[in-house]
Amino acid sequence: MKFSYSRLKNLSNIQKHGISLENARLLDWSLILITEDARKDYGEVRLIGYAPLAKRLYCIVYTERSEVTHIISLRKANAREVSKYVKTRQNIKSR
């Protein structure tokens, strides 16, 4: 997988969320749950994903540009998001 991100957005993400967008490479992409971010028209399809990294769940916002995954935001998932992720993964396993 190829990744890209804005250098300025990365600095902003580090200040706001305490994590570099570079860490998106370390997510367990095989366990990601994805929904489309349809809150507004961004001019491109934005995806919101939840995936584990080092025993913690993270929320990532990204878009696919050609063959590159462009990272927009990365942060720790909140308790509500963790609960929803766990329930959804359990439902997937029980099928």
FENFEN-V421321 format. One line per field, one symbol per residue. psi: psi as a letter, one per 40 degrees, with the letter a starting at -180 (. if undefined). burial: + if it has 9 or more other C-alpha atoms within 8 Angstrom, else -. Layout:
BEGIN
psi: ???
burial: ???
END
This chain:
BEGIN
psi: hhiiihddddddddddefiiddeddeigeeehhhihgfdiheeihhihihiihffihihhhiihhbfhhhhdihihiiddddddddddddddde.
burial: --+-+---+++-++--+-+++--+--++---+----+-------+++++++++---++++++++---++++++++++----+--+----------
END
